[in-house]
Amino acid sequence: MHDYHDIKIIGFDLGHGETALTWVRADNKETSPQSLLVNNRKSQTTAIAYHPKKGIIVGEMAYLLPDADIFQIAFKTRRFNETIYGKNIKDFVNAIYKHLIDTNQIHSGNNNYFFIGCPSGWWQEEIESYKQLLSEDCLPNVTVVKESRAALMHAKESGIFTIEELQKSVLVIDIGSSTTDYTLVKGMSDTPVDFGHDLGASLIDKEILKKTLECQRQYREGREEILRLGEFLRDEEILQLEEISQLERIFEQNSLYKNRCELRCRKAKEEYFNYYESYEETIVNVGIEDIQRKFKFLPLVNGKIMNAILNQPLAELSNKSWLGAFEDQLHGVKEKLDKQGVQPSAVLLTGSASKMWFVPEICQEVFPDLPCKRDGEPELSIARGLARWGRVYIRTAWFMEEISQFLDQELTGIVGNHIPAFLEKLAEELANGLVDEVIRKEVQYWRNREIIKLSSLESEIEQKAKAWLTGSDANDRMSKCLVEWLSKVQNEVREKTDSICQKYGLPLGTFGNKTIELGDRAGKVPTSISLEDFTGLSIFVGHLVGLIVGVVLAGLFHILVFAGIIAPILGIIAYFVGGSLVKDIDIPGWIRKLVPDQKIDELAYQQKPQLREKIQETLTKDPTIAIQLAKSISEWLKETVQEQADKARLLIA
């Protein structure tokens, strides 16, 4: 076993709105993730300030710094390749890393492994760019993990879901500041099906800012539409029209002040949703933002204002309201899942914005039959899940390496050793089918004068043999032959994988729990194998059928008909009409009756071995056939083993 001593796994949830970090040791798989504190808090606002004397300050301290030159928030977006966003992210992450070292929460060096989350909707190219950004002159040992996967890992390890529930499909809804991600994780697979959308809770923060100024303007213009502001504030606390215009110009000219006010709005939003029943008629009070020591900005949030914000059309959402967009997206996800024939077993809500009271209500309306679960501290669940996932990842890295070596170096050889047995069995099945379903019946038709000429009999046998080889009966025989053969290959594969599982403390048979069923791998090895089906192994088996049609049928008539079934009577006919005319003469019925069913059956049975040998010879004389078949089967088995290895790694945690 490998030594995990001193390896520290750090889950880094760098969110658009909030950031949290947790850690676990790789050598202790029982401990729960512990929080790493930034500014003595478990979670921090994702904010960064640049101060002329104090340098870079992050989190709440950046917000409290009154005389910073630059103050940035909400800079985790898909645009991190742009210079300003990339710089903000790198400076923020480096400052966090330095803070953790300076406060002795971690030690510098390569024993720290960082697992950083990203929205499920990000493309693989974006994930790679994000990883590169955070790895260059930034953090050591960076791995980027989709946040929905981390949330599900935390749900599994913390007991929110049972293993039985997680073996089915779980719909993870991660509502963050910039995005809402809908991810279907099937059977704890390492490859979730993701649906990502740019619907974030930060849109609500921006609307609170706008609505605050709008309500004050309406008060001064005497046309209040949302609430009577005079019932909540004194007249001197409400901005004059000119002051409102000046403040809007300041926001346009200097993002520092706008960001500070927007962050104040976020705090008001969070306070409202934490205790929304208490603020139906009362304005939330999270303090006043002092702008240039001249303007006092107080976010206006209560039940009426929040209701107006959540239901008003937003340009960012194609003129849908936040509530409408969320509900439409849920229905869209449900429709996609229905089309795929997938019924989730449960819904998992995560992300700090999932605490908004209407979120579980709408989820329950759209998915009425599913339990809807949420962690008690959703703002920390991603960071904890990232740390848990990182521990699994590290502890399974060598396990996956050995599995990969086995797949790359040994699997093709195992399959290749079994190829002769497969070709022998395939030849036997096809020979039996051709004799029983084609040749015997066609000779009987000729004997009964349903086919007049021997040349017609030869033509009919060839056509019917081609049709049979590409029909359902031959498909079934080939599929059955393939399944039986694969089960023998699987036994040898299981012996090898069991030895690897035993080495890493996994239950024996981890890779044998799923039997190889062709229908379960649609598009890989379909149960219907035909010349018209060009997917997976079917195209290769179709190639084999083509060889049989081209080579065997050319001599089929002579092998089985002339060789034994009707040969005795052909000599008499040839004596009178000449050998060249035998095939085209209408042989009298009384002569045909000299070939009874018993004789046809007996001679057909005797010729089966000869046909089988001819087919097997055709399949084995070309050495590329075995190579191609071994490669095709190995590629399919490789996917199956890799899929089960991904599931097995979760058991190592």
N, C-alpha and C positions, 0 to 999 in steps of 0.2 A: 504494500500500500504506500501511497505517496504521503509525504510530510506536509501537513497544512499549517504547521506551527508558525505563529507570528504573521500569518496572512490576515489582513483586515479588509473586510468587505464593506464598502460604503455605498448606500443607496442615496442617490442625489436626485431629488425631485425638483428640478429647476423649472418652475412653472411660470406662465405668463403673468400671473398675479401674485402667487406666493411661492416660496422656496422652503423646502424642508430636507434635512439629512438625517439618516440613521445608519447604524453600523452593527455588524455581527462578526464573530470570528469564524474562520473557515473550519477550524478544528473542533468546533463544538456545535453539533447540528441540533441541539435541543434548545438553545437560548433564543429568546425573542429579541428582535431588533431594539437597540437603545438609541435615543435621540442624541444627535450632536447639536450643541447649542450655538447659535449665532446671536450675539448681543443678548445672551442669557435667555433666549426664547427658543422653543422647539420649532417654530415656523416663523419665517420672516417675509415681509413684503419684498417682492422682486423689484428692487429700486437701487439705483446707484447715483452717487453725487460726486462731483469733482470739486474739491476745495483748494484754494490757492496755497494754503499752508498745511492742511491736514492730509492732503492727497485724496485717495479714493476711499469713499465710505459707502457701505452697503446696508440694505435693509432698513429697519426702523430708524437707525442712527442717521442714515442719509436723509430721511424725511424730516427728522428733527433739526437738521443742520440749517440754520437760517440764512447763512451768507455764502452758500455754495454758488459756484459759477454755472454749473450745469447740474440738472436733476432729471434723471430719466427713469421711466417706469414702463412696464409692459413691452419689453423689447425682445421677447422670445416669439418670433414669427417665422414663417417660411422664408423671409427675406434676410436670413442671417448671412447670406453670401454678400449682401451689400455692406460696404465698408463701415458705416456708422453702427449698424445692428451687430455685425460681427465683432467690432471693437467693444461695444457695450457688454456683449455676452462674455467675451474673453476676460475683460477687466473685472467683471462681476465674479466669474468663477475663480479667477486667480486670487481675488481679494478674499473670497470664502476659504479657499485652500490655505492661504497664508494665515488667516485668522485661526483656523483649526490647529495649525502647527504652533502658532504663537501661544495659544491657550493650552497646549499640551494635550489636546484631545486626540491627535494623531501625531505620528512621527514621520518626518520626510523619508523618502526612499521608495523602492520598488515593491515593498510589501503591501502597499495600499492599492486596492483594486476598486475603481469607481464604476458604478453601474448607473447610468443617467437615462432618465425617461424621455420619451418623445411621443407626440400624439399618434394614435393608430392610423390616422389618415395620411401621414407622411409617406412619400414614395421612398423606395430603397435608395435611390440616388440622393435624395435629401438626407436620409439617415447617414449615409456614408460621408456626405459633406459635413454634416453636423459633428460626426465623430472626428473627422480630420481637424475641424476647427478647434475642438476641445483637447485634442492630443498634441497639437503643435505649440510648444512652449507654454503648456498649461498643466493638464493633469496627467499623471502616470496611469497606464493600464486602463484605458477607457473602453467601455462597452456600452452601446446604446440599446435600450430595451423598450419595446412598446409599452406604454403605461397601462393599457388594458390587461396585458399579460401579467404585469407586476401586481395589479389589483387583484387578479384572480389567484395568484400565488399567495398573496396575503390572506385572502378569504379562505383558501384551503388550509393554510398553516394555523390560522387563528381560530378555526372552527366555525366560521360563518356558514360554510357549506360542508356537507359530509362528502366523503370520497365518492359515495354512490351518486350523489347529485352532480358532482363534477365529472363523472364518467359520461354524463349526457352533455347536451349543448347548453351553455350558459351565455346569455346576452349581457355583455358588460357595457354599461352606459357611463362614460366618463365625462362629466360636465366641468370644464375648466374655464379659465378666464378668456382664452382666445378661441377654443374649439370645443365642440361636443363630438365625442367619438363613440360610435356604436360598433362593438366588436363581438362577433359570434365565435366563441372558443368551443370547438367540438372535441369532446372526449379528452380534455386536458392536452390536446395536441399542441405541439410547439409551432404550428403554423395556423394562426387564427385567420378567419375571414373578416376583414375590416371594412367598415364604412365610416369615413371621416367627413365632418362638415365644419365650416367656419361659422359656427354659432357659439359665441362665448359670452360669459357673464359680464365681461368688461364693457359690452355694449350698453348694459344697464347703467354702469357708472357714468358713461358719457352722456346718457340721456338725463340722468339726475342733474348733472352740471347744466345742461341746456334748460331743463324744466325749472331749475331754481331761478335762473335769470328770467325765464319766461313768466313765471308767476309774479315776480317782482315788477316786471314791466306791465303786466295786466293790472296789478294793483294801482300803479301810478296812472294808468290810462283809464281806470274805472270800468274795466270789462272783465272782471275775474270769472274764469270758466271752470277752474278745478277746485279751488278752495278760497275761502275768505282769509287772506293773509293777516288782516288786522286782528283776527281772533287768536293768533299765535305769536305775533311780534308787535312790538311798539313801532310807531311810525318812524322814529329816528333809527331803528334797526333795519329798515327797509331802504334799499338803494334808490337814489333818484334816477330819473331816466338818463341824464347825462352821465352819471356814474356807471350805469349799466353799459352804456356805449363805450365808455373809456375802458372798462374792465374787459369787454369783448375784444377791443383793439390790443390790449396788453396780452391777452391769450394768443392772438394771432401772431404777435411780434416776438413773444418770448415763451417757449414751451415750458420753461421752468415753472412759471406760475400756474399755467394751465395744468401741468402734471400734478402739482401740489394740491390744487383744488379737486382734480379728478380723484386723487388718492383719498382725499377727505370724503368725497362722495362714496367711494368704495367702502370706507369704514362705516358710513351711515347705512349703506345697503346691507352690510353684514350684520350690523346691530339690529336693523329692522327684521331681517329674516330669522335671527336668533330668537326674537321676542315679538313676532309680528302681531300677535293678539293684543299686546299692550300698546301698540302704536297705530291702531286704527284711526284714532282721533287726535293722537298726540304726536307732535313733531319729534323725530329722533334728534338727540343732542350729542354730537361727538366733537364739539368744540368748533371754534372759528378759525379760519385761515386768514392770516393778516397779509395783505398784498401791498407791498411797498409802503407799509405803515400808513396807508390811506384808505384802503378798502377792506371791509370785513365780510368775508365770504362764509356763509352758514348754509350747508346743504339742506334742502327742504325735502324731507322724506316722511311720509306717513301712508296710511292705507289708501287714501284717495289718489295721491300722487303716484304711488307705485302701481296702482291699478291702471292709471292712465298710461304710464310708461310701458307696462307689459302688453297693453292692447293696442298701442298706436303703431301704424305702419312705419317701417324703417327702411331707408334706402339701401342700407348694407345688407338687408335681408330680402331684396327684390320687392320692397313695399309690403312685406308681410310683417306682422307683429312678432315680438319675441315668443309669446305663447303660441301663436299660430304656426310659426316656423318650427318650433319644437314638436308640436303635435303632428304637423305634416311630415316631419322627418321620421317620427316614430311609426306613423302609418306606412311611410315609404320603406322603412326597414322591415316591417312586418310583411309587406307585400313581397319584397325580395326573398325573405325567408320562406314564405308560402310557395313561391315559384320554385324554390330549390327543394321543396318538400321537407323543410326543417322546422321542427317544433321545439323551441328552447324549453328547458326544464325549469328555468328560473331567470330572474333579472337581478343583476348586481349593480347598484348605484355607487359611484365613487366620484371623487373630486369635491372640493369645498363647496362649489355651487350646487351640489346635489342636496344641500340642506334647505334649499328654497322649498317652501311647503307644497307648492303646486306640482313639483317634479314627480314624487311618488304617486300623486293622485292621477296625473295624466298617464303615467306608465301603467297604472292599474286599469284605467279605462281602455287603453289600447290592447293590453295583454291581461284580460280579466281573470284568466285561469292560472296565471303564473305567480308564484311568490316573489315579492320584490324586497330585496335585502340591501342593507347599507351598514357600513362600519360605523361604530360610535364616534370615531374621529376621522371622518373622510379626508380632512386636510392632511393627515399623516399616513393614510393607507397606501398611497403610491410609494412614498419613501420607504416605508416598511416592506412593501412588496418587492421593491427593487433590491433591497438588502437580502431578502430571503431568496429571490431569484439568483442574485449574484453568488450566494453560498452554494446553491444547487449547481450553478454553472461551473464554478471552480472545482467543486467536488466531482463533477462528472466530466471535466475536460479530458482527463486521461482515459476515462471509460469510453468516451466518444472517439478518442484517438485510436484506441484498440479496435473498436467496432469498425472504424473507417479503414484501418489497415487490413482487417479481415475481409471487408467488402472489396477492397482494391486488389488484394494480393492472392486471396485464397478462394473466393466464391466462384470465380469463373472455372477454376480447376475442379472444384467439387461438381459443378454442373457438367463440365466436360466429361468427367468419368462416368456419368450416368447417361450420356447421350446415346451410346449404342443400344442400351436396353430400351430407351424410348423409341428409337427408330425401328427396332425389332417388333415391339408391341404395336406401333402404328401400322407397320406393313401387314401384320397379322389381322388387325381390325379392318383395314381397307380391303384386303383380299377376301375375308369372310363376307363383307358387305357386298362387294362386286359380284361374287359368285351367287350368294343367296338372293340378292335383291335385283340383280340385273341379268346375269347370264342364264341362270336356270329358268327364269320367267320368259325370257325372249326365245329360248330354244323351245319351250312349251308352246309359245304362240306360233312358232314355225311348224312344229309337229301338228298343231291343230289347224294349219293352213290359214291362220290369221295374218301371217307373214308368208308371202308366196315364194319369193326367190331367196336363195342363199346370199346373194349379194345384198338384198334388202335386210336380211338377218344381220349380216356383218355391219351394215350401216346403222341399224337400229341399236345394236349392242354398243357401238361406239358412242352414239348420241346419248343413249340412256346412261351409259357409264359416266360420261361427262356431267350429265344432269345430276346423277346421284352423288358424285364426288363434291359438287358445289351445293347440294341440297341440305335439308335439315337433318336427315338421318346420318349422313356422313359427318356433319357438324357435331352431332351428339356423340358419335363414336370417337371422333378426334378429341373433343372436349373431355370426355370421360377418361380417355387414355392419357391426356395431358394432366388432368387433376390427379389421377392415381400416381403417375410418375412424379409429379411435383411433391406429393406427400412423402415419397421416399427421399427425394432431395432435401425436403424440409427437415426430415429426421436428422440427417447429417449436419445440416446448418444449425439445428437446435443444439446438437451436442457441443458444437464449437461456441455458440453464443452463451450456452449455459455455463461453460467454464469461465467465460469473461464475467458473466453476472455473479457467479460465486466469488470471484476475486474481489468484487466491489460490494459484496454484502447484499446483493439483490436476490429475491426469491428465485429458485430454480424454475425454469419454465416460463420466465417473463416473456420470452419471445415465442412461446408456444401457445399462449392463451388465445391467439387469433389464428384459426386455421386458414389455410390458403383457399379462398373461394374465388373463382374467376369472376363471378357476377359482382363481387364486392369491389372489383378494380375496373370498373367500366372505363373503356377507352385504353386500358392497358393490356389485359388479356381477356377479351370478350368471350362469352360462352358461345356466341355464334361466330364461327370462323368460315369465311367465304371469300371468293375472289373479288367480290364487290366491297368487302370491308377492309379498308386500308389503315387500320389502327393497330398499334402495338404488335403483338405476335401474329395477329391474324394475317397480316400481309406476308409474313414469312411462311406460315403454314399454307397460305394460298399459293406461294411459290412452289412448295413441295407438291401440292395437288397438281399444279401445272406440269411439273416434271413427270408425274405419274400418267397424266393424260397424254403427254407428248411421246413418252417412251413405251409405256406398257401397252396402251391401247393399240398401238401399231401392230403388235403381234398377238393381241388378246384373242381374236377370233381363231387364229390358227392354233394357239396353245390349247384352248379349251373345247373348241368345236371340232376342228378337223382331227385333233390328236386322239380323241377317244369317244366322243358322244355319237357322232354320226359317220365316223370314218368307214365302218364296214359296208354301208350301203352306197357310199360315194364311188367305190371301185366299180360296182355294177353299172351305175349311171354313166360313169366316164367311159366304160367299154363301148356303150352304144352311141353316145353323143360327142365324145371327145373331152379331154380334160379341161380345155379352155372354156367350154360352154357350161360346165357344171354349175357355176354360180348363178347363171341366168335362166336355168330351166325350172319349170314348175313340176317338181317331183310329185308323183301321184300320192294320194292320201294313204292308200294301203301300204305303200313303202314307208311313209312317215310313221305309221303306227308300229313299225318295228322298233321304234325308240320309245319305250314306255317311261312313265314318271320315275319308276324305281331305278331304271337304267340312267336316266338323266341325273337323279340325285346321287347315285353311286359314283358316276364318273366325274360329276362336278366336285364332289367331296375329295376324290382322289387328286384332282388338279389344283386344289387350294394351296398345298405346299409349294407347287411350282410357281403359282402366281405370287405368293408371298415372297418367295426368294427373288423373283423378278423385281418386285417393288422395292424390297430391301436393298437389292443390288443398285437400283437406280438412286436410292437415297444416300447410299454410303460411298459410291464410287467417286463422288466429287468431295474432296476434303473440306472445301469451303462451307459446305452445308452444315457440318458439325460445328465448325467455328462460328458461323453466323447464328446458329441455333443457341449455342452456349452463350454467346454475347447477348442475344435477345432475352433469354431466360434470366441471365445474370442481372441485366439492367432492371428487369421487373422485380426480381427478388431483392435487389439492392434497395429499391424504393420501399418495399415492404419492411425489410429489416431496419432501415433508417427511421421509418415512421415509428416502429415499435421501440427503437432505441430512444427517440425523443420522449416517448411516454415513460420509458423505464427510468430516465434520468430524474424524473420527478420523485421517484421512490427513494432515491439516494439522499434526498434532503434530510 
